[in-house]
Amino acid sequence: MEKVFLALGSNISDKESYIKKAVDKLSEFVKDIQIAPVYVSKAVGFEDQPDFYNTVIKGFTQLDPFELFKMTKNIEKELGRVERFRWGPREIDIDILFYGNLILDTEYLVIPHPRLHERDFVLQPLFDIEPEFIHPVLKKTVKELLFNLRDRTIISCLKSYPQG
């Protein structure tokens, strides 16, 4: 089993429900899930849209990275994600942040996620779960990456999910 970290985000309709449903579906193939608090943040890229709810989960999977990617995309579709435009509104977005210490760069899948170190709405929930995890490319802990980040988009912490 490989340790994985996944980011979940939503900014359409019942955002909290989309995240909860995604976690429930992910639990079918990601075990021992820990869920970070949910943060409310401003949109990045295309800013003229509703605020996002964001969190990160940590767990363990037997799926290889490509199978995991396929499953996350299937869950997005199953929950009703509509493809709009880059950085546009999303019912649910599930990104693979880390897959153990794997470094992978293909046309469709890049691990670690290429922009996670630039986003407080990813780094803060990662910090809440495992602050000493070392980014395999940048060789810095999540804590270092978060504390050195300049741009901030988080507005508030919505709630903490029960662990276990």
LINZI-V473706 format. One record per residue. N is the residue number from 1. RES is the residue in three letters. PSI is psi in degrees with one decimal (* if undefined). Layout:
BEGIN
n={N;N}
res={RES;RES}
psi={PSI;PSI}
END
This chain:
BEGIN
n={1;2;3;4;5;6;7;8;9;10;11;12;13;14;15;16;17;18;19;20;21;22;23;24;25;26;27;28;29;30;31;32;33;34;35;36;37;38;39;40;41;42;43;44;45;46;47;48;49;50;51;52;53;54;55;56;57;58;59;60;61;62;63;64;65;66;67;68;69;70;71;72;73;74;75;76;77;78;79;80;81;82;83;84;85;86;87;88;89;90;91;92;93;94;95;96;97;98;99;100;101;102;103;104;105;106;107;108;109;110;111;112;113;114;115;116;117;118;119;120;121;122;123;124;125;126;127;128;129;130;131;132;133;134;135;136;137;138;139;140;141;142;143;144;145;146;147;148;149;150;151;152;153;154;155;156;157;158;159;160;161;162;163;164}
res={MET;GLU;LYS;VAL;PHE;LEU;ALA;LEU;GLY;SER;ASN;ILE;SER;ASP;LYS;GLU;SER;TYR;ILE;LYS;LYS;ALA;VAL;ASP;LYS;LEU;SER;GLU;PHE;VAL;LYS;ASP;ILE;GLN;ILE;ALA;PRO;VAL;TYR;VAL;SER;LYS;ALA;VAL;GLY;PHE;GLU;ASP;GLN;PRO;ASP;PHE;TYR;ASN;THR;VAL;ILE;LYS;GLY;PHE;THR;GLN;LEU;ASP;PRO;PHE;GLU;LEU;PHE;LYS;MET;THR;LYS;ASN;ILE;GLU;LYS;GLU;LEU;GLY;ARG;VAL;GLU;ARG;PHE;ARG;TRP;GLY;PRO;ARG;GLU;ILE;ASP;ILE;ASP;ILE;LEU;PHE;TYR;GLY;ASN;LEU;ILE;LEU;ASP;THR;GLU;TYR;LEU;VAL;ILE;PRO;HIS;PRO;ARG;LEU;HIS;GLU;ARG;ASP;PHE;VAL;LEU;GLN;PRO;LEU;PHE;ASP;ILE;GLU;PRO;GLU;PHE;ILE;HIS;PRO;VAL;LEU;LYS;LYS;THR;VAL;LYS;GLU;LEU;LEU;PHE;ASN;LEU;ARG;ASP;ARG;THR;ILE;ILE;SER;CYS;LEU;LYS;SER;TYR;PRO;GLN;GLY}
psi={139.9;139.2;131.2;151.7;128.3;139.3;138.8;136.3;151.2;143.1;24.2;136.8;-130.4;81.9;-43.9;-37.7;-41.5;-43.6;-44.1;-45.3;-39.7;-43.8;-42.3;-45.1;-40.4;-30.7;-13.0;-27.6;3.0;117.3;161.4;47.2;133.2;135.4;127.9;165.4;157.7;130.9;144.2;129.0;156.1;151.3;149.5;145.8;-82.5;105.4;-14.7;69.6;168.0;157.2;155.2;150.8;129.3;143.9;174.9;142.4;150.0;140.3;-167.8;138.4;153.3;-9.1;145.6;169.0;-35.8;-37.3;-41.8;-44.8;-46.4;-43.1;-40.2;-40.2;-37.4;-40.6;-44.0;-47.2;-44.6;-35.4;0.2;18.2;133.2;126.1;120.9;-91.7;163.7;131.4;19.3;-178.3;148.4;135.1;-49.4;141.4;129.0;118.7;139.6;117.4;-54.8;145.9;89.0;-133.7;17.9;139.7;119.1;134.4;97.0;177.3;-35.7;-15.2;123.2;123.5;130.2;158.4;129.5;-18.2;8.3;-33.0;-5.8;-0.1;114.2;-29.4;-9.2;-46.7;-38.9;-49.7;-31.5;-44.3;-40.1;-29.7;-47.1;78.6;-24.5;5.3;133.7;123.7;120.3;-19.9;-49.0;-16.1;34.9;151.3;160.4;-41.1;-47.3;-44.4;-43.6;-46.3;-21.7;0.8;134.5;-47.4;129.8;134.3;-10.9;132.1;-44.7;168.0;121.2;-54.2;161.8;136.9;145.0;140.1;150.3;*}
END
